[in-house]
Amino acid sequence: MFIFSFKGISQKINCKEVHTGKFELNSEISGKTEILRTEKHQIETNTFMNVKVQYDVFWLDECSYELRNRKLISGTSKYAGQPTDVFKVQILRISNNKIYVKTSANFTDQSFESAIDIIK
């Protein structure tokens, strides 16, 4: 009988290290989005689309949070959302200065996965 060690497979993600900080999301469609997340808010700035928005951040558990109460700070948004819109973000893994996430929303059945660069 062989005994295998699966220690590397079952390691827990330390999501708390990215609860706050500066991040960057690059997209072929919308370009670069700079993200500044504090304990209570997330501010997203996209120069290509000339828009800056703020969300309230609600942590559901160590690795999942919701973005609510979107407020347009500057620019003209192409997103014509509703006040009840909620984005849910699940951190899947953290590796090589990147956060891999799955994002869904309460107004669609679709979800998407992306990689966000950790700036600091």
Solvent accessible surface area in square Angstrom, and as a share of the most:
residue,aa,sasa,rsa
1,M,224,1.00
2,F,172,0.72
3,I,161,0.82
4,F,144,0.60
5,S,101,0.65
6,F,126,0.52
7,K,152,0.64
8,G,59,0.57
9,I,140,0.71
10,S,90,0.58
11,Q,125,0.56
12,K,161,0.68
13,I,50,0.26
14,N,85,0.44
15,C,0,0.00
16,K,128,0.54
17,E,104,0.46
18,V,3,0.02
19,H,35,0.16
20,T,62,0.36
21,G,18,0.17
22,K,82,0.35
23,F,3,0.01
24,E,36,0.16
25,L,46,0.23
26,N,85,0.43
27,S,40,0.26
28,E,186,0.83
29,I,159,0.81
30,S,27,0.17
31,G,24,0.23
32,K,86,0.36
33,T,16,0.09
34,E,66,0.30
35,I,8,0.04
36,L,86,0.43
37,R,9,0.03
38,T,62,0.36
39,E,140,0.63
40,K,145,0.61
41,H,64,0.29
42,Q,5,0.02
43,I,45,0.23
44,E,37,0.17
45,T,37,0.22
46,N,7,0.04
47,T,104,0.61
48,F,153,0.64
49,M,68,0.31
50,N,109,0.56
51,V,21,0.12
52,K,72,0.30
53,V,7,0.04
54,Q,37,0.17
55,Y,15,0.06
56,D,24,0.12
57,V,11,0.06
58,F,84,0.35
59,W,64,0.22
60,L,86,0.43
61,D,85,0.44
62,E,50,0.22
63,C,28,0.17
64,S,12,0.08
65,Y,6,0.02
66,E,25,0.11
67,L,10,0.05
68,R,85,0.31
69,N,68,0.35
70,R,74,0.27
71,K,98,0.41
72,L,86,0.43
73,I,84,0.43
74,S,57,0.37
75,G,36,0.35
76,T,111,0.64
77,S,30,0.20
78,K,173,0.73
79,Y,75,0.28
80,A,96,0.75
81,G,34,0.33
82,Q,117,0.52
83,P,118,0.74
84,T,103,0.60
85,D,20,0.10
86,V,30,0.17
87,F,42,0.17
88,K,86,0.36
89,V,8,0.04
90,Q,81,0.36
91,I,5,0.03
92,L,58,0.29
93,R,125,0.46
94,I,42,0.21
95,S,42,0.27
96,N,136,0.70
97,N,110,0.57
98,K,69,0.29
99,I,3,0.01
100,Y,50,0.19
101,V,4,0.02
102,K,80,0.34
103,T,17,0.10
104,S,39,0.25
105,A,15,0.12
106,N,95,0.49
107,F,100,0.42
108,T,57,0.33
109,D,154,0.80
110,Q,144,0.64
111,S,51,0.33
112,F,122,0.51
113,E,121,0.54
114,S,27,0.18
115,A,39,0.30
116,I,16,0.08
117,D,34,0.18
118,I,43,0.22
119,I,88,0.45
120,K,170,0.72
